Amino acid sequence: MVELKQAKVFQGLPESEIRSIEKQMKTVKHPPGHEIVVRGDGGVGFMIITDGTVSVKTVQGHTRKLGPGDSFGEMALLDQEGRSATITADTDVTMATIPEWNFKPFLKEHPEVAYRLLQTLSRRVRQAEGDL
């Protein structure tokens, strides 16, 4: 199990800021085989995997794995569009989540996290372009 301070999006942040972030998050668990996110559905939150693995299946049919320290869900919350992929639990999965209604205030309060999310999105766009 990974602690939030080890999550890629939070690495290097001051301990006090991570504690503040933890207070805004809640823990959610999903069993193997559960569809956590379905492509096209509205965004319900930003998620950070703290334990377990998931499969991400894109509209192009590509599949990749995410595990402890990885995050997802930010794109649908930022652009108010449907989810861009279906994400299924491969194992028992534990996640820390920030609900949709608290996501934008959260980013305003933690601009370093917003910057790191932009880096993550940029990396994903580059990967997707390489897959075309």
DSSP file (Angstrom, degrees, kcal/mol; ACC not computed):
  #  RESIDUE AA STRUCTURE BP1 BP2  ACC     N-H-->O    O-->H-N    N-H-->O    O-->H-N    TCO  KAPPA ALPHA  PHI   PSI    X-CA   Y-CA   Z-CA
    1    1 A M              0   0    0      0, 0.0     2,-0.3     0, 0.0    50,-0.2   0.000 360.0 360.0 360.0 135.2    0.0    0.0    0.0
    2    2 A V        -     0   0    0     48,-3.1     2,-0.2     2,-0.0    67,-0.1  -0.765 360.0-130.0 -99.3 142.3    1.3    3.4   -0.9
    3    3 A E    >   -     0   0    0     -2,-0.3     3,-2.1     1,-0.1     4,-0.5  -0.563  28.4-110.6 -83.5 155.6    0.9    6.5    1.2
    4    4 A L  G >  S+     0   0    0      1,-0.3     3,-1.6     2,-0.2     6,-0.3   0.847 117.1  63.0 -57.0 -35.0   -0.4    9.7   -0.4
    5    5 A K  G 3  S+     0   0    0      1,-0.3     7,-0.3     4,-0.1    -1,-0.3   0.715 102.0  53.0 -64.7 -16.7    2.9   11.4   -0.1
    6    6 A Q  G <  S+     0   0    0     -3,-2.1    -1,-0.3     5,-0.1    -2,-0.2   0.549  81.6 113.7 -92.3  -9.6    4.3    8.7   -2.4
    7    7 A A  S X> S-     0   0    0     -3,-1.6     3,-1.7    -4,-0.5     4,-1.1  -0.390  76.6-123.5 -62.6 139.1    1.6    9.3   -5.1
    8    8 A K  G >4 S+     0   0    0     61,-1.8     3,-0.5     1,-0.3    -1,-0.1   0.855 109.7  54.1 -54.2 -40.0    3.2   10.7   -8.2
    9    9 A V  G 34 S+     0   0    0     60,-0.5    -1,-0.3     1,-0.2   107,-0.2   0.696 115.8  38.9 -71.3 -18.1    1.0   13.8   -8.3
   10   10 A F  G X4 S+     0   0    0     -3,-1.7     3,-2.1    -6,-0.3    -1,-0.2   0.465  81.2 129.8-109.6  -4.2    2.0   14.7   -4.7
   11   11 A Q  T << S+     0   0    0     -4,-1.1    -5,-0.1    -3,-0.5    -6,-0.1  -0.261  77.0  15.7 -58.6 133.4    5.7   13.7   -4.7
   12   12 A G  T 3  S+     0   0    0     -7,-0.3    -1,-0.3     1,-0.3     3,-0.1   0.344  90.9 132.5  87.7  -6.4    7.9   16.5   -3.3
   13   13 A L    <   -     0   0    0     -3,-2.1    -1,-0.3    -8,-0.2    -3,-0.1  -0.468  68.4 -92.9 -74.3 150.8    5.1   18.5   -1.7
   14   14 A P    >>  -     0   0    0      0, 0.0     4,-2.0     0, 0.0     3,-0.6  -0.317  31.5-119.2 -61.1 146.0    5.6   19.7    1.9
   15   15 A E  H 3> S+     0   0    0      1,-0.2     4,-2.3     2,-0.2     5,-0.2   0.857 113.6  56.9 -54.5 -39.0    4.3   17.3    4.6
   16   16 A S  H 3> S+     0   0    0      1,-0.2     4,-1.7     2,-0.2    -1,-0.2   0.878 107.0  48.3 -63.7 -37.7    1.9   20.0    5.8
   17   17 A E  H <> S+     0   0    0     -3,-0.6     4,-2.3     2,-0.2    -1,-0.2   0.889 109.9  51.8 -70.2 -38.5    0.3   20.3    2.4
   18   18 A I  H  X S+     0   0    0     -4,-2.0     4,-2.7     2,-0.2    -2,-0.2   0.906 108.5  51.2 -64.1 -41.0   -0.1   16.6    2.0
   19   19 A R  H  X S+     0   0    0     -4,-2.3     4,-1.4     1,-0.2    -1,-0.2   0.897 109.8  50.4 -62.3 -39.4   -1.8   16.4    5.4
   20   20 A S  H  X S+     0   0    0     -4,-1.7     4,-0.6     1,-0.2    -2,-0.2   0.902 111.4  48.3 -63.8 -41.3   -4.2   19.2    4.3
   21   21 A I  H >X S+     0   0    0     -4,-2.3     3,-1.5     1,-0.2     4,-0.5   0.918 106.0  57.4 -64.4 -44.6   -4.9   17.2    1.1
   22   22 A E  H >< S+     0   0    0     -4,-2.7     3,-1.1     1,-0.3    -1,-0.2   0.843  99.6  59.5 -56.8 -35.2   -5.5   14.0    3.0
   23   23 A K  H 3< S+     0   0    0     -4,-1.4    -1,-0.3     1,-0.2    -2,-0.2   0.760 105.0  50.0 -65.6 -24.2   -8.3   15.7    5.1
   24   24 A Q  H << S+     0   0    0     -3,-1.5     2,-0.3    -4,-0.6    -1,-0.2   0.512 101.4  78.6 -91.7  -6.0  -10.2   16.5    1.8
   25   25 A M    <<  -     0   0    0     -3,-1.1     2,-0.3    -4,-0.5    73,-0.2  -0.692  60.3-156.4-105.8 154.7  -10.0   12.9    0.5
   26   26 A K  E     -A   97   0A   0     71,-1.9    71,-2.8    -2,-0.3     2,-0.4  -0.927  22.0-114.9-125.4 157.1  -12.0    9.8    1.3
   27   27 A T  E     -A   96   0A   0     -2,-0.3     2,-0.4    69,-0.2    69,-0.2  -0.738  30.3-177.3 -94.0 135.4  -11.1    6.2    0.9
   28   28 A V  E     -A   95   0A   0     67,-2.7    67,-2.9    -2,-0.4     2,-0.4  -0.985   8.2-157.1-131.0 141.4  -13.0    4.0   -1.5
   29   29 A K  E     -A   94   0A   0     -2,-0.4    65,-0.2    65,-0.2    63,-0.1  -0.928   6.6-172.2-121.3 146.1  -12.6    0.2   -2.1
   30   30 A H  E     -A   93   0A   0     63,-2.4    63,-2.8    -2,-0.4     3,-0.1  -0.996  19.3-128.6-135.6 140.5  -13.5   -1.9   -5.2
   31   31 A P    >   -     0   0    0      0, 0.0     3,-1.8     0, 0.0    58,-0.3  -0.404  46.0 -75.6 -81.7 163.6  -13.5   -5.7   -5.7
   32   32 A P  T 3  S+     0   0    0      0, 0.0    58,-0.2     0, 0.0     3,-0.1  -0.291 119.1  23.7 -56.0 139.9  -11.8   -7.4   -8.7
   33   33 A G  T 3  S+     0   0    0     56,-3.4     2,-0.3     1,-0.3    57,-0.1   0.248  87.1 135.2  88.7 -13.0  -13.8   -7.0  -11.9
   34   34 A H    <   -     0   0    0     -3,-1.8    55,-2.6     1,-0.1     2,-1.0  -0.520  57.4-130.5 -73.0 131.3  -15.7   -3.9  -10.8
   35   35 A E  E     -D   88   0B   0     -2,-0.3    53,-0.3    53,-0.2     3,-0.1  -0.735  26.9-179.2 -81.2 105.8  -15.9   -1.2  -13.4
   36   36 A I  E    S+     0   0B   0     51,-2.0     2,-0.4    -2,-1.0    -1,-0.2   0.891  71.8  15.0 -73.6 -41.4  -14.8    1.8  -11.5
   37   37 A V  E    S-D   87   0B   0     50,-1.6    50,-2.5    -3,-0.1     2,-0.5  -0.997  70.1-153.7-136.1 137.0  -15.2    4.3  -14.4
   38   38 A V    >   -     0   0    0     -2,-0.4     3,-2.3    48,-0.2    45,-0.4  -0.958  32.4-105.2-115.6 129.8  -17.1    3.7  -17.6
   39   39 A R  T 3  S+     0   0    0     -2,-0.5    45,-0.2     1,-0.3    47,-0.1  -0.223 106.3  22.6 -52.2 132.7  -16.2    5.6  -20.8
   40   40 A G  T 3  S+     0   0    0     43,-2.5    -1,-0.3     1,-0.4    44,-0.1   0.054  93.4 120.4  97.0 -24.2  -18.7    8.3  -21.5
   41   41 A D  S <  S-     0   0    0     -3,-2.3    42,-3.1    41,-0.2    -1,-0.4  -0.300  71.2 -97.2 -68.6 157.8  -20.0    8.6  -18.0
   42   42 A G        -     0   0    0     40,-0.2     2,-0.2     1,-0.1    -4,-0.2  -0.327  45.1 -93.2 -70.9 158.1  -19.7   11.9  -16.2
   43   43 A G        +     0   0    0     38,-0.3    -1,-0.1    33,-0.3     3,-0.1  -0.533  39.9 173.6 -74.9 136.1  -16.9   12.6  -13.8
   44   44 A V        -     0   0    0      1,-0.4    56,-1.6    -2,-0.2     2,-0.3   0.495  60.8 -31.2-117.0 -11.0  -17.5   11.8  -10.1
   45   45 A G  E     -B   99   0A   0     54,-0.3     2,-0.5    28,-0.2    -1,-0.4  -0.947  56.7 -91.6 171.3 168.2  -14.1   12.4   -8.7
   46   46 A F  E     -B   98   0A   0     52,-2.4    52,-2.3    -2,-0.3     2,-0.4  -0.898  45.8-158.9-100.9 130.6  -10.3   12.4   -8.9
   47   47 A M  E     -BC  97  72A   0     25,-3.0    25,-2.3    -2,-0.5     2,-0.5  -0.899  17.9-167.3-122.3 142.0   -8.8    9.1   -7.8
   48   48 A I  E     -BC  96  71A   0     48,-2.4    48,-2.6    -2,-0.4     2,-0.4  -0.994  25.2-131.8-123.8 122.6   -5.4    8.0   -6.6
   49   49 A I  E     +B   95   0A   0     21,-2.7    20,-3.2    -2,-0.5    46,-0.2  -0.601  29.6 170.6 -75.2 124.9   -4.7    4.3   -6.3
   50   50 A T  E     +     0   0A   0     44,-2.9   -48,-3.1    -2,-0.4     2,-0.3   0.627  69.7  12.1-106.2 -20.5   -3.2    3.5   -2.9
   51   51 A D  E    S+B   94   0A   0     43,-1.7    43,-2.5   -50,-0.2    -1,-0.4  -0.960 106.0  17.6-156.9 138.9   -3.4   -0.3   -3.2
   52   52 A G  S    S-     0   0    0     -2,-0.3     2,-0.3    41,-0.2    41,-0.2  -0.336  73.2 -86.7  97.2-178.7   -4.1   -2.8   -6.1
   53   53 A T        -     0   0    0     14,-0.2    37,-2.5    39,-0.1    38,-1.4  -0.950  28.9-165.2-133.6 153.5   -4.1   -2.5   -9.9
   54   54 A V  E     -FE  66  89B   0     12,-2.3    12,-2.1    -2,-0.3     2,-0.4  -0.910  17.7-129.3-131.2 159.5   -6.6   -1.5  -12.5
   55   55 A S  E     -FE  65  88B   0     33,-2.7    33,-2.3    -2,-0.3     2,-0.6  -0.938  16.2-154.8-108.8 134.8   -6.8   -1.8  -16.3
   56   56 A V  E     -FE  64  87B   0      8,-3.2     8,-1.9    -2,-0.4     2,-0.6  -0.948   8.8-168.7-110.3 118.1   -7.5    1.2  -18.4
   57   57 A K  E     -FE  63  86B   0     29,-2.9    29,-2.4    -2,-0.6     6,-0.2  -0.937   9.4-155.1-112.1 119.9   -9.2    0.5  -21.8
   58   58 A T  E >   - E   0  85B   0      4,-2.6     3,-1.8    -2,-0.6    27,-0.2  -0.324  32.8-102.9 -87.6 170.7   -9.3    3.4  -24.2
   59   59 A V  T 3  S+     0   0    0     25,-0.7    -1,-0.1     1,-0.3    26,-0.1   0.786 122.7  59.8 -62.6 -27.9  -11.8    4.0  -27.1
   60   60 A Q  T 3  S-     0   0    0      2,-0.1    -1,-0.3     1,-0.0     3,-0.1   0.531 121.0-109.7 -77.5  -5.2   -9.0    2.9  -29.5
   61   61 A G  S <  S+     0   0    0     -3,-1.8     2,-0.2     1,-0.3    -2,-0.1   0.453  71.2 141.8  91.4   0.9   -9.0   -0.5  -27.7
   62   62 A H        -     0   0    0     -5,-0.0    -4,-2.6     1,-0.0     2,-0.4  -0.504  34.5-156.9 -75.1 144.9   -5.6    0.0  -26.0
   63   63 A T  E     +F   57   0B   0     -6,-0.2     2,-0.3    -2,-0.2    -6,-0.2  -0.977  15.4 170.9-124.5 137.2   -5.2   -1.3  -22.5
   64   64 A R  E     -F   56   0B   0     -8,-1.9    -8,-3.2    -2,-0.4     2,-0.3  -0.950  26.5-120.9-138.1 162.5   -2.7   -0.2  -19.9
   65   65 A K  E     -F   55   0B   0     -2,-0.3     2,-0.3   -10,-0.2   -10,-0.2  -0.791  18.6-168.0-105.9 144.5   -2.3   -0.9  -16.2
   66   66 A L  E     +F   54   0B   0    -12,-2.1   -12,-2.3    -2,-0.3     3,-0.1  -0.960  14.3 168.2-125.5 148.9   -2.2    1.6  -13.3
   67   67 A G    >   -     0   0    0     -2,-0.3     3,-2.6   -14,-0.2   -18,-0.3  -0.683  45.1 -20.6-142.3-164.7   -1.2    0.8   -9.8
   68   68 A P  T 3  S+     0   0    0      0, 0.0   -18,-0.2     0, 0.0    -1,-0.2  -0.163 126.6  21.4 -51.8 129.8   -0.3    2.3   -6.4
   69   69 A G  T 3  S+     0   0    0    -20,-3.2   -61,-1.8     1,-0.4   -60,-0.5   0.150  98.1 113.7  97.1 -17.4    0.7    6.0   -6.8
   70   70 A D    <   -     0   0    0     -3,-2.6   -21,-2.7   -21,-0.2    -1,-0.4  -0.503  48.7-159.1 -84.3 156.8   -1.1    6.4  -10.1
   71   71 A S  E     +C   48   0A   0    -23,-0.2     2,-0.3    -2,-0.2   -23,-0.2  -0.893  13.4 172.1-132.8 162.3   -4.1    8.7  -10.5
   72   72 A F  E     +C   47   0A   0    -25,-2.3   -25,-3.0    -2,-0.3    -6,-0.0  -0.974  47.1  66.1-159.1 167.3   -7.0    9.1  -12.9
   73   73 A G     >  +     0   0    0     -2,-0.3     4,-1.0   -27,-0.2   -28,-0.2   0.273  65.4 109.2 103.1  -9.9  -10.3   11.1  -13.3
   74   74 A E  H  > S+     0   0    0      1,-0.2     4,-2.1     2,-0.2     5,-0.2   0.851  70.3  60.5 -70.1 -33.5   -8.9   14.6  -13.7
   75   75 A M  H  > S+     0   0    0      1,-0.2     4,-2.6     2,-0.2     6,-0.3   0.931 104.3  47.1 -63.6 -47.6   -9.7   15.0  -17.4
   76   76 A A  H  > S+     0   0    0      1,-0.2     4,-0.9     2,-0.2   -33,-0.3   0.819 114.4  49.2 -64.1 -30.1  -13.5   14.6  -17.1
   77   77 A L  H  < S+     0   0    0     -4,-1.0    -1,-0.2     2,-0.2    -2,-0.2   0.836 113.0  46.3 -77.8 -32.2  -13.5   17.0  -14.2
   78   78 A L  H  < S+     0   0    0     -4,-2.1    -2,-0.2     1,-0.2    -3,-0.2   0.900 124.9  28.4 -76.7 -41.6  -11.5   19.6  -15.9
   79   79 A D  H  < S-     0   0    0     -4,-2.6    -2,-0.2    -5,-0.2    -3,-0.2   0.466  95.9-130.6-102.5  -0.6  -13.3   19.6  -19.3
   80   80 A Q     <  +     0   0    0     -4,-0.9     2,-0.2    -5,-0.3    -3,-0.1   0.733  66.4 126.5  59.1  24.0  -16.8   18.5  -18.0
   81   81 A E        -     0   0    0     -6,-0.3   -38,-0.3     1,-0.2    -1,-0.2  -0.523  68.4 -79.7 -99.7 173.3  -16.9   15.9  -20.7
   82   82 A G        -     0   0    0     -2,-0.2   -40,-0.2     1,-0.2    -1,-0.2  -0.206  62.9 -74.4 -68.3 165.2  -17.6   12.2  -20.3
   83   83 A R        -     0   0    0    -42,-3.1   -43,-2.5   -45,-0.4    -1,-0.2  -0.315  36.3-145.1 -60.6 142.8  -14.9    9.8  -19.1
   84   84 A S  S    S+     0   0    0    -45,-0.2   -25,-0.7    -3,-0.1     2,-0.3   0.523  74.9  20.3 -91.4  -6.6  -12.4    9.0  -21.8
   85   85 A A  E    S- E   0  58B   0    -27,-0.2     2,-0.5   -47,-0.1   -27,-0.2  -0.968  74.3-112.0-153.3 163.8  -11.8    5.3  -20.8
   86   86 A T  E     - E   0  57B   0    -29,-2.4   -29,-2.9    -2,-0.3     2,-0.5  -0.907  30.4-160.9-101.5 132.0  -13.2    2.4  -18.9
   87   87 A I  E     -DE  37  56B   0    -50,-2.5   -51,-2.0    -2,-0.5   -50,-1.6  -0.964   8.4-174.4-120.7 123.1  -11.3    1.5  -15.8
   88   88 A T  E     -DE  35  55B   0    -33,-2.3   -33,-2.7    -2,-0.5     2,-0.3  -0.933  28.5-115.2-120.7 137.3  -11.7   -2.0  -14.2
   89   89 A A  E     - E   0  54B   0    -55,-2.6   -56,-3.4    -2,-0.4   -35,-0.3  -0.554  23.2-174.2 -70.2 126.5  -10.3   -3.3  -11.0
   90   90 A D  S    S+     0   0    0    -37,-2.5     2,-0.2    -2,-0.3   -36,-0.2   0.779  75.7   5.0 -85.7 -32.6   -7.9   -6.2  -11.6
   91   91 A T  S    S-     0   0    0    -38,-1.4     2,-0.3   -60,-0.1   -58,-0.1  -0.689 112.3 -54.1-132.5-178.1   -7.4   -6.9   -7.9
   92   92 A D        -     0   0    0     -2,-0.2     2,-0.4   -61,-0.1   -39,-0.1  -0.561  67.3-157.7 -59.9 129.6   -8.9   -5.5   -4.7
   93   93 A V  E     -A   30   0A   0    -63,-2.8   -63,-2.4    -2,-0.3     2,-0.4  -0.948  18.3-167.6-122.6 134.6   -8.3   -1.8   -5.1
   94   94 A T  E     +AB  29  51A   0    -43,-2.5   -44,-2.9    -2,-0.4   -43,-1.7  -0.978  17.0 179.5-117.4 133.5   -8.2    1.0   -2.5
   95   95 A M  E     -AB  28  49A   0    -67,-2.9   -67,-2.7    -2,-0.4     2,-0.5  -0.962  28.6-136.9-134.6 149.8   -8.3    4.6   -3.7
   96   96 A A  E     -AB  27  48A   0    -48,-2.6   -48,-2.4    -2,-0.3     2,-0.3  -0.912  35.4-166.5 -98.4 132.2   -8.2    8.0   -2.2
   97   97 A T  E     -AB  26  47A   0    -71,-2.8   -71,-1.9    -2,-0.5   -50,-0.2  -0.910  25.7-156.4-126.9 150.0  -10.7   10.2   -3.9
   98   98 A I  E     - B   0  46A   0    -52,-2.3   -52,-2.4    -2,-0.3   -73,-0.1  -0.993  35.5-123.3-116.4 119.9  -11.6   13.9   -4.1
   99   99 A P  E >>  - B   0  45A   0      0, 0.0     3,-1.6     0, 0.0     4,-0.7  -0.208  20.7-110.4 -65.5 155.9  -15.3   14.4   -5.1
  100  100 A E  H >> S+     0   0    0    -56,-1.6     3,-1.3     1,-0.3     4,-0.6   0.879 115.4  56.8 -51.3 -46.9  -16.2   16.4   -8.2
  101  101 A W  H 34 S+     0   0    0      1,-0.3    -1,-0.3   -57,-0.2   -56,-0.1   0.696 113.1  41.1 -64.2 -18.5  -17.7   19.2   -6.3
  102  102 A N  H <> S+     0   0    0     -3,-1.6     4,-1.9     2,-0.1    -1,-0.3   0.436  91.4  89.3-106.7  -2.0  -14.5   19.8   -4.4
  103  103 A F  H <X S+     0   0    0     -3,-1.3     4,-2.3    -4,-0.7     5,-0.2   0.944  88.0  43.6 -67.6 -50.9  -12.0   19.3   -7.2
  104  104 A K  H  X S+     0   0    0     -4,-0.6     4,-2.2     2,-0.2     5,-0.2   0.933 116.0  47.2 -64.6 -46.0  -11.7   22.9   -8.6
  105  105 A P  H  > S+     0   0    0      0, 0.0     4,-2.0     0, 0.0    -1,-0.2   0.893 110.9  55.0 -59.2 -35.9  -11.5   24.5   -5.1
  106  106 A F  H  X S+     0   0    0     -4,-1.9     4,-1.6     1,-0.2    -2,-0.2   0.924 108.2  47.1 -60.8 -45.4   -8.9   21.8   -4.3
  107  107 A L  H  < S+     0   0    0     -4,-2.3     7,-0.3     1,-0.2    -1,-0.2   0.866 110.5  52.4 -66.6 -36.2   -6.8   22.8   -7.3
  108  108 A K  H  < S+     0   0    0     -4,-2.2    -1,-0.2     1,-0.2    -2,-0.2   0.881 112.7  45.4 -65.2 -36.7   -7.0   26.5   -6.4
  109  109 A E  H  < S+     0   0    0     -4,-2.0    -2,-0.2     1,-0.3    -1,-0.2   0.773 122.9  36.3 -75.8 -26.7   -5.8   25.7   -2.9
  110  110 A H    >X  +     0   0    0     -4,-1.6     4,-1.4    -5,-0.2     3,-1.0  -0.632  65.3 167.5-128.1  72.3   -3.0   23.4   -4.1
  111  111 A P  H 3> S+     0   0    0      0, 0.0     4,-2.2     0, 0.0     5,-0.2   0.774  75.4  62.9 -61.6 -27.0   -1.6   25.0   -7.4
  112  112 A E  H 3> S+     0   0    0      1,-0.2     4,-1.9     2,-0.2     5,-0.1   0.877 102.9  50.2 -64.8 -35.6    1.4   22.7   -7.4
  113  113 A V  H <> S+     0   0    0     -3,-1.0     4,-2.3     2,-0.2    -1,-0.2   0.901 107.5  53.8 -67.3 -40.6   -0.9   19.7   -7.7
  114  114 A A  H  X S+     0   0    0     -4,-1.4     4,-2.0    -7,-0.3    -2,-0.2   0.916 108.5  49.7 -58.9 -43.3   -2.7   21.4  -10.6
  115  115 A Y  H  X S+     0   0    0     -4,-2.2     4,-1.9     1,-0.2    -1,-0.2   0.908 110.1  50.1 -62.2 -42.2    0.7   21.9  -12.4
  116  116 A R  H  X S+     0   0    0     -4,-1.9     4,-2.2     1,-0.2    -1,-0.2   0.857 107.7  53.7 -67.0 -34.4    1.6   18.2  -11.8
  117  117 A L  H  X S+     0   0    0     -4,-2.3     4,-2.8     2,-0.2    -1,-0.2   0.895 106.3  53.0 -65.5 -38.8   -1.8   17.2  -13.3
  118  118 A L  H  X S+     0   0    0     -4,-2.0     4,-2.4     2,-0.2    -2,-0.2   0.900 108.5  50.2 -61.4 -40.1   -1.0   19.2  -16.4
  119  119 A Q  H  X S+     0   0    0     -4,-1.9     4,-2.3     2,-0.2    -2,-0.2   0.917 110.8  49.4 -62.8 -42.8    2.3   17.4  -16.7
  120  120 A T  H  X S+     0   0    0     -4,-2.2     4,-2.2     2,-0.2    -2,-0.2   0.927 111.6  48.2 -62.1 -46.0    0.4   14.0  -16.4
  121  121 A L  H  X S+     0   0    0     -4,-2.8     4,-2.3     1,-0.2    -1,-0.2   0.899 110.3  52.0 -62.8 -40.6   -2.1   15.0  -19.0
  122  122 A S  H  X S+     0   0    0     -4,-2.4     4,-2.2     1,-0.2    -1,-0.2   0.915 109.3  50.0 -60.8 -43.5    0.7   16.2  -21.4
  123  123 A R  H  X S+     0   0    0     -4,-2.3     4,-2.3     1,-0.2    -1,-0.2   0.900 110.2  50.5 -61.8 -41.4    2.4   12.8  -20.9
  124  124 A R  H  X S+     0   0    0     -4,-2.2     4,-2.6     2,-0.2    -1,-0.2   0.885 108.6  51.5 -66.6 -38.1   -0.8   11.0  -21.7
  125  125 A V  H  X S+     0   0    0     -4,-2.3     4,-2.5     2,-0.2    -1,-0.2   0.925 110.3  49.2 -63.2 -44.0   -1.4   13.0  -24.9
  126  126 A R  H  X S+     0   0    0     -4,-2.2     4,-1.7     1,-0.2    -2,-0.2   0.903 111.9  48.7 -62.0 -40.9    2.1   12.2  -26.0
  127  127 A Q  H  X S+     0   0    0     -4,-2.3     4,-1.2     2,-0.2    -2,-0.2   0.919 111.3  50.0 -64.3 -42.9    1.6    8.5  -25.3
  128  128 A A  H  X S+     0   0    0     -4,-2.6     4,-0.8     1,-0.2     3,-0.4   0.898 108.5  52.2 -63.8 -40.3   -1.7    8.6  -27.2
  129  129 A E  H >< S+     0   0    0     -4,-2.5     3,-0.5     1,-0.2    -1,-0.2   0.863 108.1  52.2 -63.5 -34.6   -0.1   10.3  -30.2
  130  130 A G  H 3< S+     0   0    0     -4,-1.7    -1,-0.2     1,-0.2    -2,-0.2   0.767 106.0  55.2 -70.3 -25.4    2.5    7.5  -30.2
  131  131 A D  H 3<        0   0    0     -4,-1.2    -1,-0.2    -3,-0.4    -2,-0.2   0.648 360.0 360.0 -81.1 -16.0   -0.3    4.9  -30.2
  132  132 A L    <<        0   0    0     -4,-0.8    -1,-0.2    -3,-0.5    -2,-0.1   0.492 360.0 360.0 -74.3 360.0   -1.9    6.3  -33.4
